[in-house]
Structure formats: C-alpha cells, structure tokens
Amino acid sequence: MLSNRRYLKKLTCLVTVVFILCISVGVGVTAQKQITLTWLSHIYKPWNDILTKQAREYEKLYPGVKIIYSTVPHADLNTKILISIAGGTWADMTGVYGPWMKQFYSGGWIAPAPSFVEEDIEENTIRIARTSATYGDKVYGYVQHLGIPTPVINLDLYEKAGVEPPTTYDELLEANKELDKYDEKGRLVQAGTTLSTT
C-alpha cells in the first residue's frame, strides 16, 4: 500500500493518524525503494511530540520510508489543506477536524480507508468512532478524538438580566434570546452560551 504514491495522495485528510495504524499492524515498504511521506496536523505540543516519536519509530522499522511531519495553528489548518489541494501539493496524511470531513468527502478529495483499517475500526473501537468516520456508507479513517459539546454559561449575565439558569436545552435556547447581544452591524458581542468540548 505505501509503495503506491498516487494512492497515498488520495488518502489526504484522513480523520486520524494513518501511520500510527501502520506501526501497529506492521505495514511497510521494502528498503530498496525510498518513499517520502508528508504528514500535516495542527499544533498541540503533547500530540505533536507523540506523532514525531512515532514517525521516527516507523522510519526505524522501515528504513525505506522518510516521514516529514509539519504543523500549523489549528485556525490555519483547513485553509492550508484547501490551498494545498488546489495547488496539487497536499500532504500524504492529514488529521482533520471532524466537521470538515463532509467538505472533503463532497469534494472527492479523500479515498475510503483500506479494508484492514475498516476491519480494525469495526473490531477495536466503539460504534461512534466508525459512524463519525463514515460518509456514503464508506469508512474514511480513524477518529482522532471525539468532543462532547458542553454548554457553558456565565451566571453573572443571567443574574443581571433576571433570567433563570436553564435546566433543559429548550430553556437554554430561550435564555440565549434574552442574553445574546449584537452590535449595529449584527455581530455577536455577548453570548448567553458558549460551547466547550471535553
């Protein structure tokens, strides 16, 4: 699989770390052929340190493979990916934020995961990991992490506005109507609720 450069280009924007799987299942290339793989992800030092270490370990296992790992701020990642796709210079492997996957799938910029990845996900992960990486009945890779949106409210805002803190989602939506404030251009300047992911 790794010796086919064209196929690797199509694997751009996998949900998660493809080469981590390769380390665990022992997929590699022969030493006679040198392959350079590019890997792009967002900056998060603990994660980046782990990925760098795993890339070096993979290179030791498969001397014919060189992995160039680079990072950009999370806020710039989607733009970097889209520009590199347009320019034909995208990374061989990329971890992406889940909500972007629909755009990459709809654009035809990703290929389904190999069958051994799909089997591994089916056998060794929870159901949401599979459904989160499935589009059009095909699995496209591993989910790096799942976030659970948690509403965060500022009780001082509620008290000042005379609004009772919500206990249901419907109450939260109603409270936001009272607490959300916009400037003259229609930009949100105060939010009754923000979402945090855990």
Secondary structure, 3 states (H helix, E strand, C coil): CCCCHHHHHHCCCCCCCHHHHHHHHCCCCCCCCCEEEEEEEECCHHHHHHHHHHHHHHHHHCCCEEEEEEEECHHHHHHHHHHHHHHCCCCCEECCCHHHHHHHHHCCCCCCCCHHHHHHHHHHCCHHHHHHCEECCEECCCCCCCCCEEEEECHHHHHHHCCCCCCCHHHHHHHHHHHCEECCCCCEEECCEEEEEC
